Amino acid sequence: MNSISVANIANRAKGLESGPISPEEVELARNILRGRDGGVVDAIQIVGLCGGASDAPLLEAYLHGEENNVYAEYAIKALCRYLGLVERYRPLLRQWMKNKDDGFRRMPAIHLAKEYFRDFEDKELGRYLIDVLCDMEDGCRSAVRGAFVDIFKLKDRLGDPFGLYFDDWDKDTTLIVNVAASEFGHPGPTVLHGRAGH
C-alpha cells in the first residue's frame, strides 16, 4: 500500500473523509511504525485514533532522540489525547514543557496542557506556564495562551479568542493571566522582555 493510501486511511481516522477503518488498515499502520517506513506521521495518527493502550510501546518508540524530532509531537499527542494515557505520560509532559532547549517537544507538550491538568493539580507548573506567557521573548507564549484559553474556557470572554492577532500584550492576555494566576496561586507576574518576574 502506498503513502497516498495511508494518507487516505489517516483522513478517514480523523473524520476528514467518510468511511470506516478496518482492523487490517490499523495493522498496516502498526507495521509502518514497526518498520519506520514512509507515512510514519499518518501511521501514528491512525494507531492513536483507532488503536488501543496496547499500542503505546509502538508510539513510545517515536518520543525520544534526534531521529524522532519530527515525530515526537504526533506520538505524544496520540498517547495522551487520542489514547487517553495522559496519567502515564504526565511526568514526561511536565519535563518537556519546562525544557527550553527542545523546541520539537516543548511546544507540543504545552499544547497538551489541557489534558495534563484535567483532574490533576500542579500549581507549580501552572505558575511556570504563566511566566512563559509573560516572557515576551519566549517562543511558546502563544501555545500557553491557547492552552489557558482552553483550560479555563475563556473563548467567550475574549476579543480574539484564537489569538490570531496575539503578538505583544493586550486586554485578552491580561484577563488570561489574571484567571490563571488566581487558579494557580501566582503572586502576580510582571511582564518582562526576556523573562517574567514577580
Secondary structure as GFF3:
##gff-version 3
##sequence-region A 1 198
A	DSSP	alpha_helix	3	13	.	.	.	ID=ss1
A	DSSP	alpha_helix	23	35	.	.	.	ID=ss2
A	DSSP	alpha_helix	40	50	.	.	.	ID=ss3
A	DSSP	three_ten_helix	53	55	.	.	.	ID=ss4
A	DSSP	alpha_helix	56	60	.	.	.	ID=ss5
A	DSSP	three_ten_helix	66	68	.	.	.	ID=ss6
A	DSSP	alpha_helix	72	77	.	.	.	ID=ss7
A	DSSP	pi_helix	78	82	.	.	.	ID=ss8
A	DSSP	alpha_helix	86	98	.	.	.	ID=ss9
A	DSSP	alpha_helix	103	111	.	.	.	ID=ss10
A	DSSP	alpha_helix	113	117	.	.	.	ID=ss11
A	DSSP	alpha_helix	123	134	.	.	.	ID=ss12
A	DSSP	alpha_helix	141	151	.	.	.	ID=ss13
A	DSSP	three_ten_helix	155	157	.	.	.	ID=ss14
A	DSSP	alpha_helix	171	184	.	.	.	ID=ss15
###
